């Protein structure tokens, strides 16, 4: 049985706090309730509405956001709310009750998008699939990802990379995309419509692992030298968005002050891409050399 943990996450709106969980609460669907009557299909939300300061409840894949009345401050009650959510989840209180006894299907569209890597195709859904980047090199690594495991049963699937609302699939040369794209699209569409789980592992752990690799503000980041911190900031702000649009990801690995060399890890569509050398030399390396003049001379790639 899943053991839920809950982490308190403030938002830009002072009246709203998010309570993130380490397991999915819903499958690809979000719910909003303005009062206890509207929350009939959510026993968990109904329990939370008994708290006098709860004004509105929003339930998404891995968090519950609560909008409060001004009668209390979040600092005084947020831990109590987090403890209550954790307790109810671990006691098996239903998050969303199926009203007709049958799994509800959500309308799903999947479209295929080419990437600079001819061996990788990006399959984009109109639903959020995961809350953090996930990469699987083989079926053993996908033990907590039922969707990735299912994809590895196709003989032509070599690697699987997921982020937000898309899946990048790296294929073996044994098959041509024109012969298998439709099959994969139809499989993904049915899988998601049937509300099957995408990821069953610890979401908070996956998020922490990703942040440790890429987000300024972590302890690892604070312990790095100034140039390494600057490189990470440039990658996150200027390079990652473009790479993500191609179905991949780039992570900082190391910086050698003596050789002025930056090593980066390429994931998803970028890993093993024939054009990655050109992109590194004429894009990333040029940018870092210009923005960190005298500190960076070379960029080397490590395929993730």
DRENFIZA-147395 format. One record per residue (C-alpha): residue number from 1; residue in one letter; chain; x, y, z negated. Coordinates in Angstrom, 2 decimals. Layout:
residues N
GUTI    nr   rest   kette         X         Y         Z
GUTI   NUM      A       A         X         Y         Z
...
This chain:
residues 304
GUTI    nr   rest   kette         X         Y         Z
GUTI     1      X       A      0.00      0.00      0.00
GUTI     2      X       A      1.24      3.47      0.87
GUTI     3      X       A      2.46      5.61     -2.01
GUTI     4      X       A      1.76      9.26     -1.32
GUTI     5      X       A      3.97     12.15     -2.35
GUTI     6      X       A      2.89     15.79     -2.03
GUTI     7      X       A      5.11     18.81     -1.45
GUTI     8      X       A      3.92     22.38     -1.97
GUTI     9      X       A      4.60     24.68      1.00
GUTI    10      X       A      3.76     28.42      0.80
GUTI    11      X       A      2.47     30.14      3.95
GUTI    12      X       A      2.65     33.66      5.34
GUTI    13      X       A     -0.88     34.18      3.99
GUTI    14      X       A     -0.63     34.61      0.21
GUTI    15      X       A     -4.09     33.16     -0.35
GUTI    16      X       A     -3.27     29.91      1.50
GUTI    17      X       A     -0.96     27.11      0.39
GUTI    18      X       A     -0.15     23.91      2.28
GUTI    19      X       A      0.18     20.59      0.51
GUTI    20      X       A      2.29     18.36      2.77
GUTI    21      X       A      2.14     14.58      2.44
GUTI    22      X       A      4.70     11.93      3.35
GUTI    23      X       A      2.15      9.89      5.30
GUTI    24      X       A     -0.42     10.84      7.94
GUTI    25      X       A     -3.88     11.79      6.69
GUTI    26      X       A     -5.67     11.90     10.04
GUTI    27      X       A     -5.02     10.66     13.57
GUTI    28      X       A     -4.56     13.56     16.01
GUTI    29      X       A     -7.60     15.45     14.66
GUTI    30      X       A     -7.91     18.47     12.35
GUTI    31      X       A    -10.86     19.38     10.14
GUTI    32      X       A    -11.98     22.63      8.51
GUTI    33      X       A    -14.56     22.92      5.73
GUTI    34      X       A    -15.99     26.16      4.38
GUTI    35      X       A    -17.96     24.61      1.52
GUTI    36      X       A    -18.79     21.32     -0.21
GUTI    37      X       A    -21.82     20.70      2.02
GUTI    38      X       A    -19.73     20.87      5.19
GUTI    39      X       A    -17.26     18.45      3.61
GUTI    40      X       A    -19.68     15.51      3.44
GUTI    41      X       A    -17.42     13.40      5.68
GUTI    42      X       A    -14.40     14.06      3.45
GUTI    43      X       A    -14.64     12.68     -0.10
GUTI    44      X       A    -11.20     14.15     -0.82
GUTI    45      X       A    -12.24     17.65      0.27
GUTI    46      X       A    -15.45     17.39     -1.73
GUTI    47      X       A    -13.44     16.64     -4.88
GUTI    48      X       A    -11.21     19.66     -4.21
GUTI    49      X       A    -14.22     21.95     -3.78
GUTI    50      X       A    -15.09     21.27     -7.43
GUTI    51      X       A    -12.14     23.48     -8.29
GUTI    52      X       A    -13.74     26.93     -8.77
GUTI    53      X       A    -11.05     28.84     -6.88
GUTI    54      X       A    -11.17     26.76     -3.66
GUTI    55      X       A    -12.67     28.81     -0.83
GUTI    56      X       A    -11.80     26.84      2.34
GUTI    57      X       A    -10.05     23.56      3.13
GUTI    58      X       A     -8.17     22.64      6.30
GUTI    59      X       A     -7.02     19.04      6.81
GUTI    60      X       A     -4.44     18.20      9.49
GUTI    61      X       A     -2.24     15.22     10.27
GUTI    62      X       A      0.11     15.48      7.33
GUTI    63      X       A     -1.10     18.36      5.19
GUTI    64      X       A     -4.04     19.92      3.40
GUTI    65      X       A     -4.18     23.71      3.46
GUTI    66      X       A     -6.34     25.45      0.87
GUTI    67      X       A     -7.57     29.03      1.00
GUTI    68      X       A     -8.40     30.33     -2.49
GUTI    69      X       A    -10.51     33.05     -4.03
GUTI    70      X       A     -8.62     35.83     -5.80
GUTI    71      X       A     -9.69     34.70     -9.28
GUTI    72      X       A     -6.35     32.86     -9.77
GUTI    73      X       A     -2.77     33.03     -8.56
GUTI    74      X       A     -1.32     30.05     -6.71
GUTI    75      X       A      1.71     30.00     -9.02
GUTI    76      X       A     -0.61     29.12    -11.89
GUTI    77      X       A     -2.57     26.31    -10.22
GUTI    78      X       A     -0.68     24.92     -7.21
GUTI    79      X       A      1.09     22.15     -9.15
GUTI    80      X       A     -2.21     21.04    -10.64
GUTI    81      X       A     -3.74     20.89     -7.14
GUTI    82      X       A     -0.75     18.97     -5.75
GUTI    83      X       A     -1.00     16.46     -8.61
GUTI    84      X       A     -4.73     16.02     -8.02
GUTI    85      X       A     -4.29     15.44     -4.28
GUTI    86      X       A     -1.52     12.92     -4.93
GUTI    87      X       A     -3.59     11.10     -7.56
GUTI    88      X       A     -6.68     10.85     -5.35
GUTI    89      X       A     -4.72      9.67     -2.31
GUTI    90      X       A     -2.95      6.98     -4.32
GUTI    91      X       A     -6.27      5.89     -5.80
GUTI    92      X       A     -7.60      5.34     -2.29
GUTI    93      X       A    -10.02      8.25     -2.04
GUTI    94      X       A    -10.94      8.62      1.63
GUTI    95      X       A     -9.61     11.67      3.44
GUTI    96      X       A    -12.10     11.45      6.31
GUTI    97      X       A    -15.08      9.10      6.20
GUTI    98      X       A    -16.17      7.57      9.48
GUTI    99      X       A    -19.83      8.52      9.69
GUTI   100      X       A    -20.96      5.83     12.11
GUTI   101      X       A    -18.70      2.99     10.98
GUTI   102      X       A    -16.82      2.92     14.28
GUTI   103      X       A    -13.44      4.53     15.01
GUTI   104      X       A    -14.14      7.85     16.68
GUTI   105      X       A    -12.39      8.42     19.98
GUTI   106      X       A    -10.80     11.76     20.71
GUTI   107      X       A    -10.66     13.04     24.29
GUTI   108      X       A     -7.05     12.62     25.36
GUTI   109      X       A     -5.18     13.74     28.44
GUTI   110      X       A     -1.64     12.67     29.29
GUTI   111      X       A      0.42     14.14     32.07
GUTI   112      X       A      3.92     13.22     33.21
GUTI   113      X       A      6.58     15.89     33.57
GUTI   114      X       A      9.96     15.44     35.24
GUTI   115      X       A     13.20     16.26     33.42
GUTI   116      X       A     16.72     17.04     34.66
GUTI   117      X       A     17.58     13.43     33.82
GUTI   118      X       A     16.24     11.15     36.60
GUTI   119      X       A     16.09      8.25     34.12
GUTI   120      X       A     13.81     10.15     31.73
GUTI   121      X       A     10.20     11.23     32.12
GUTI   122      X       A      8.30     13.38     29.64
GUTI   123      X       A      4.71     12.35     28.82
GUTI   124      X       A      2.77     15.28     27.35
GUTI   125      X       A     -0.46     14.87     25.37
GUTI   126      X       A     -3.12     17.42     24.49
GUTI   127      X       A     -2.88     16.25     20.87
GUTI   128      X       A     -0.13     16.61     18.31
GUTI   129      X       A      1.55     13.23     17.90
GUTI   130      X       A      4.31     13.74     15.33
GUTI   131      X       A      5.42     16.44     12.92
GUTI   132      X       A      9.17     16.04     13.39
GUTI   133      X       A     11.58     14.94     16.11
GUTI   134      X       A     12.06     11.17     16.20
GUTI   135      X       A     14.49      9.20     18.36
GUTI   136      X       A     14.60      5.42     18.80
GUTI   137      X       A     17.41      3.67     20.67
GUTI   138      X       A     15.85      0.21     20.34
GUTI   139      X       A     12.87     -1.63     18.88
GUTI   140      X       A     14.64     -2.28     15.56
GUTI   141      X       A     15.00      1.45     14.94
GUTI   142      X       A     11.26      1.84     15.59
GUTI   143      X       A     10.10     -0.30     12.65
GUTI   144      X       A      8.12      2.65     11.25
GUTI   145      X       A      6.81      3.80     14.64
GUTI   146      X       A      4.11      1.45     16.00
GUTI   147      X       A      3.71      3.46     19.21
GUTI   148      X       A      7.44      3.33     19.97
GUTI   149      X       A      7.47     -0.39     19.15
GUTI   150      X       A      4.66     -0.95     21.65
GUTI   151      X       A      6.52      1.01     24.31
GUTI   152      X       A      9.64     -1.11     23.82
GUTI   153      X       A      7.58     -4.15     24.82
GUTI   154      X       A      7.62     -2.77     28.35
GUTI   155      X       A     10.76     -4.35     29.89
GUTI   156      X       A     11.80     -1.12     31.57
GUTI   157      X       A     11.78      1.08     28.42
GUTI   158      X       A     15.32      1.75     27.18
GUTI   159      X       A     14.89      4.58     24.63
GUTI   160      X       A     12.02      6.64     23.17
GUTI   161      X       A     12.15     10.24     21.94
GUTI   162      X       A      9.16     12.02     20.35
GUTI   163      X       A      8.52     15.60     19.37
GUTI   164      X       A      5.29     17.46     18.60
GUTI   165      X       A      2.95     16.57     21.51
GUTI   166      X       A      5.22     14.70     23.91
GUTI   167      X       A      7.16     11.47     24.35
GUTI   168      X       A     10.30     11.25     26.47
GUTI   169      X       A     10.92      7.76     27.81
GUTI   170      X       A     14.33      6.68     29.05
GUTI   171      X       A     14.02      3.77     31.48
GUTI   172      X       A     16.35      1.11     32.78
GUTI   173      X       A     17.24      1.28     36.48
GUTI   174      X       A     15.27     -1.93     37.10
GUTI   175      X       A     12.12      0.11     37.73
GUTI   176      X       A     11.21      3.25     39.70
GUTI   177      X       A      9.09      5.94     38.09
GUTI   178      X       A      6.61      5.88     40.97
GUTI   179      X       A      5.82      2.25     40.10
GUTI   180      X       A      5.42      2.60     36.33
GUTI   181      X       A      4.30      6.17     35.54
GUTI   182      X       A      0.58      5.47     35.87
GUTI   183      X       A      0.87      2.34     33.72
GUTI   184      X       A      2.57      4.29     30.92
GUTI   185      X       A      0.10      7.18     31.12
GUTI   186      X       A     -2.89      4.84     30.85
GUTI   187      X       A     -1.29      2.95     27.98
GUTI   188      X       A     -0.56      6.15     26.02
GUTI   189      X       A     -4.03      7.56     26.69
GUTI   190      X       A     -5.78      4.43     25.39
GUTI   191      X       A     -3.43      4.07     22.41
GUTI   192      X       A     -4.10      7.62     21.22
GUTI   193      X       A     -7.83      7.49     21.97
GUTI   194      X       A     -8.10      4.35     19.85
GUTI   195      X       A     -6.62      6.28     16.90
GUTI   196      X       A     -3.75      3.86     16.53
GUTI   197      X       A     -0.85      5.04     14.33
GUTI   198      X       A      2.10      6.80     15.94
GUTI   199      X       A      4.37      6.86     12.90
GUTI   200      X       A      3.90      5.13      9.54
GUTI   201      X       A      7.19      6.05      7.87
GUTI   202      X       A      7.85      8.75      5.31
GUTI   203      X       A      7.09     12.04      7.07
GUTI   204      X       A      8.80     14.17      4.43
GUTI   205      X       A     11.99     12.11      4.73
GUTI   206      X       A     11.94     12.36      8.54
GUTI   207      X       A     11.44     16.12      8.26
GUTI   208      X       A     14.30     16.46      5.76
GUTI   209      X       A     16.63     14.42      7.97
GUTI   210      X       A     15.83     16.59     10.97
GUTI   211      X       A     16.24     19.82      8.99
GUTI   212      X       A     19.56     18.64      7.59
GUTI   213      X       A     20.83     18.32     11.14
GUTI   214      X       A     19.51     21.52     12.64
GUTI   215      X       A     17.98     24.13     10.38
GUTI   216      X       A     19.92     26.95      8.75
GUTI   217      X       A     19.05     27.17      5.02
GUTI   218      X       A     20.08     23.64      4.05
GUTI   219      X       A     22.89     23.01      1.56
GUTI   220      X       A     24.99     21.45      4.35
GUTI   221      X       A     24.59     24.64      6.36
GUTI   222      X       A     25.65     26.84      3.44
GUTI   223      X       A     28.81     24.81      2.96
GUTI   224      X       A     29.96     25.24      6.57
GUTI   225      X       A     32.45     27.85      7.75
GUTI   226      X       A     31.16     31.08      9.24
GUTI   227      X       A     31.78     30.09     12.87
GUTI   228      X       A     29.92     26.81     12.46
GUTI   229      X       A     26.98     28.70     10.96
GUTI   230      X       A     27.01     31.12     13.89
GUTI   231      X       A     27.08     28.23     16.39
GUTI   232      X       A     24.09     26.56     14.69
GUTI   233      X       A     22.13     29.82     14.72
GUTI   234      X       A     22.83     30.37     18.44
GUTI   235      X       A     21.86     26.78     19.28
GUTI   236      X       A     18.61     27.01     17.32
GUTI   237      X       A     17.58     30.41     18.67
GUTI   238      X       A     18.75     30.37     22.29
GUTI   239      X       A     19.46     26.80     23.40
GUTI   240      X       A     17.02     24.47     21.65
GUTI   241      X       A     13.83     25.95     23.20
GUTI   242      X       A     15.14     25.46     26.75
GUTI   243      X       A     16.37     21.95     25.99
GUTI   244      X       A     13.05     21.02     24.33
GUTI   245      X       A     11.14     22.11     27.42
GUTI   246      X       A     13.13     19.48     29.34
GUTI   247      X       A     12.14     16.75     26.89
GUTI   248      X       A     15.34     16.67     24.88
GUTI   249      X       A     17.12     18.07     21.86
GUTI   250      X       A     20.57     19.38     20.94
GUTI   251      X       A     22.20     19.24     17.51
GUTI   252      X       A     25.40     20.73     16.14
GUTI   253      X       A     27.96     18.06     15.22
GUTI   254      X       A     31.22     19.81     14.35
GUTI   255      X       A     33.57     22.71     15.00
GUTI   256      X       A     37.36     22.43     15.19
GUTI   257      X       A     38.96     25.76     14.35
GUTI   258      X       A     42.38     24.75     15.72
GUTI   259      X       A     41.20     23.66     19.16
GUTI   260      X       A     38.19     26.03     19.12
GUTI   261      X       A     36.01     23.09     20.19
GUTI   262      X       A     32.34     22.65     19.39
GUTI   263      X       A     30.84     19.16     19.51
GUTI   264      X       A     27.10     18.76     19.99
GUTI   265      X       A     24.76     15.77     20.00
GUTI   266      X       A     22.37     15.39     22.92
GUTI   267      X       A     19.09     13.54     22.39
GUTI   268      X       A     16.07     12.56     24.46
GUTI   269      X       A     16.21     13.49     28.12
GUTI   270      X       A     19.56     15.23     27.59
GUTI   271      X       A     21.30     12.05     26.47
GUTI   272      X       A     23.13     10.53     29.42
GUTI   273      X       A     21.76     13.11     31.84
GUTI   274      X       A     23.96     13.45     34.96
GUTI   275      X       A     23.54     17.23     34.90
GUTI   276      X       A     24.41     17.58     31.20
GUTI   277      X       A     28.09     18.26     31.96
GUTI   278      X       A     27.13     21.14     34.25
GUTI   279      X       A     24.68     22.46     31.64
GUTI   280      X       A     27.30     22.27     28.92
GUTI   281      X       A     30.03     24.02     30.88
GUTI   282      X       A     27.97     26.60     32.75
GUTI   283      X       A     25.30     27.20     30.15
GUTI   284      X       A     26.06     26.34     26.55
GUTI   285      X       A     29.83     26.73     26.67
GUTI   286      X       A     29.62     30.02     28.55
GUTI   287      X       A     27.07     31.39     26.08
GUTI   288      X       A     29.07     30.41     23.00
GUTI   289      X       A     32.31     31.77     24.48
GUTI   290      X       A     30.63     35.11     25.19
GUTI   291      X       A     28.79     35.40     21.89
GUTI   292      X       A     31.68     34.10     19.76
GUTI   293      X       A     34.60     35.51     21.73
GUTI   294      X       A     37.96     34.14     20.63
GUTI   295      X       A     36.39     31.51     18.37
GUTI   296      X       A     34.96     29.01     20.87
GUTI   297      X       A     36.68     27.77     24.02
GUTI   298      X       A     35.25     24.30     24.64
GUTI   299      X       A     31.99     22.41     24.12
GUTI   300      X       A     31.90     18.62     24.13
GUTI   301      X       A     28.80     16.43     24.13
GUTI   302      X       A     28.07     13.31     22.15
GUTI   303      X       A     25.11     11.34     23.47
GUTI   304      X       A     22.72     10.75     20.60
